[in-house]
Structure formats: C-alpha cells, structure tokens
Amino acid sequence: MIKNAIHRATLRALNRISSKVVKNVNERPSHLSGKEGDIVHYQNKNNFNKIEQYVKKGNQWIDMSTGRPLKDTQKTKRLIKSKTG
C-alpha cells in the first residue's frame, strides 16, 4: 500500500513537469543528454505501437509509464514487476 502511494506521488510530481515542450527522439536518452525538466518521446523500434515518454528529474531520466529511472537493469525491472504484479 505504501509503495503504491509513493508511486502515485511520484507520478503526480512528474505530471506537473510534463506540461513543458516535448521533443521526439530516435533513441533512448543518455544520462548526459538534456537538462532538468526536459521531456522526450521515443518510439520503440521493437514495438511501433508503443511510444515511451521520459522526463529528466534529479539528473536522471524517468520513464513516465512506470515512474522508474531509465537506468534500471532488466533484473530490477523483473523484480519490481513480480512484486507489484
């Protein structure tokens, strides 16, 4: 329950930032690119039906759909998915 509340609070904070101008990019952003508050859309080449949205907050890129940092490893993503369902 607490994790869901934290996740909702994070998404609310990110949504306040998301009213800025959005850039479309051809590859996932690196941690060196962009500045605080930048928002990018990335069309996944493996799934053309999915457009991923990232926002730069606290010097790292956050995936808007999950609320998690872009630099999460696949192992971390699987662990979170198994715990949250």
GUMIMI-6865 format. One record per residue: residue in three letters; x, y, z of N, C-alpha, C, CB in turn. Coordinates in steps of 0.02 Angstrom, whole numbers, plus 50000, padded with zeros to 5 digits. Last residue first. Glycine has a CB too. Example, Ala and Ser with C-alpha at 12.3 -4.5 7.8 and 13.67 -1.06 7.14 Angstrom:
SER506424988850354506844994750357506455000250394507044997050286ALA506604971650390506154977550390506604983550390505654977650452
END
This chain:
GLY501514965249524501004961749484500904964649419500374961649516THR502484969049612501894973349605501344970249562502104979949576LYS503454958949607503214961249672502554965249666503744965549706SER503724957449471503484951649509503194953749577504064946649521LYS504164970349438503564967749407503284961849446503704965749334ILE505344970849512504804975549528504144973049500504954982549499LEU506074960749447505934960249518505354964749537506564962249559ARG506174965749316505804959549328505614958849401506224953449306LYS506954977349341506284977949312505864971749324506334979349237THR508134971449389507744975749433507034976449407508074982649439LYS508534964849271508404960949332507984965049381509074958949365GLN508754975349185508204970749170508024966649232508394966149111THR509094990449281509304984549243508694980049231509854980549281ASP508735007649261508585001249294508794995449250507835000749311LYS508895019649194509495015549203509365009049242510025019549238LEU507715026549200507875023249138508455018249147508055028349084PRO506785024849354507345027549314507475023349253507965028049357ARG504965023949353505625021449372506165024649328505645013849365GLY503695026249312503945030349368504635028349391503465030049425THR503095019949205503245015949264503455020149325503795011049249SER502855029949112502365024549119502475020449183502385020049058MET503945038649114503305041049140502795035349149503015046249092ASP505545035449168505025032949122504345034749152505085025149112ILE506745047849192506215043849224505705041849170505875047849282TRP508455050949192507855050449151507375045649185508025048149079GLN509265061749312509165055249281508505055249242509175049549334ASN509355073749383509925071649343509875064449316510555072249383GLY508055076049432508595074049477509185071049441508345069149527LYS507305071549283507195074049350507755071549396506495071849378LYS506695071449125507325071849162507195075149229507875075849122VAL505555059449065505665066149090506305066049131505045068649133TYR504905050248926505395050948980505445058349000506085048248957GLN503825038948852503925045948871504385046048931503245049348887GLU503675028548710503895029248779504025036648793504535025048793ILE502445021548616502875027548620503035028548694502515033848589LYS502055007148528502205009948594502665016048587502535004648639ASN501945001348408501325003748438501445007348504500854997848450PHE503154996448372502975002848344502325005548372502935002348269ASN504304988748453503574988848458503344995848435503334987348531ASN505624990348426505384983548432504624983148434505664980248494LYS505815004048431505885000748366505644993548367506605000948344ASN504825015248517505195009048523505215005448456504895004448578GLN504975031948508504595026448480505025020248479504335028148408TYR505015043448636505425038748599504975033148574505995035948644HIS504945059948689504565054248667505025049948624503925056348627VAL505525069548830505625066648764505135060948752506345064248755ILE505775084148923505335078548910505465076148839504585080448920ASP506725092149053506625090448982506185084248976507305089348947GLY506995094049188506335095749164506205094349091506215102849176GLU508705097149168508165096049216507495098449187508305099749281LYS509255092649002509325096249065508705095049107509445103849054GLY510145081548886509585085248914509745088848978509025080548927SER511285067948916510905072348872510345075848911510615068448813LEU511835059149005512195065448993511785070348952512855064048958HIS511075047849004511055051949065511415058649056511355048149123SER510235047248844510775045248890510755049948950511485045648855PRO508625042048782509095047248803509635044448849508725053048838ARG508415030548647508305032248718508825037348740508345025848763GLU508185038048485508485033148529508355035348601509255032448516ASN507525048048418507585041548384507915036148426507975042348320VAL506285059148491506975056848481506965049948449507365056548548ASN505375073948509505365067148483506085065048467504905066548421LYS505075083948652505505082648594505405075348574506255084148609VAL503865095348719504105088448711504515087748648503505083548710VAL503735108448837503805106348767504135099448763504225111548727LYS502815104648991503315108148950503335105348879504005107648983SER502045097249073501695102249034502175106248989501315106949079SER502705088349159502575086349090502195091449047502195079949090ILE502785092149290503325094149247503135093249173503955089949262ARG501645085949338501685093349342502235095949296501825095549416ASN501985072649321501465075449278501465083049281500785072749297LEU502885070749425503125070549356502625073549308503285063349336ALA502025071449534502565076249529502825076549457503135074549577ARG501215060249507500915067049510501455072349502500545067949578LEU502175050049516501855051449451501515058249451501335046049435THR502475050849653502995051949603502695053749536503445045749596ALA501235047349707501525053949721502065055749671501815054149792ARG501115034149660500625039249639500905046249651499965038449677HIS502205028349728502185028249655501695033649629501965021349629ILE501795030049860502415033249837502415033749761503035029349862ALA500655021949857500595029049874501205032849851500495029949950ASN501235009449829500765012449781500675019849794500085008949785LYS501985007449945502325008049880501875011249829502555001049856ILE500965006250040501415012050044501775013049977501925011250100MET500414994150000500005000050000500435006350000499535000050060
END
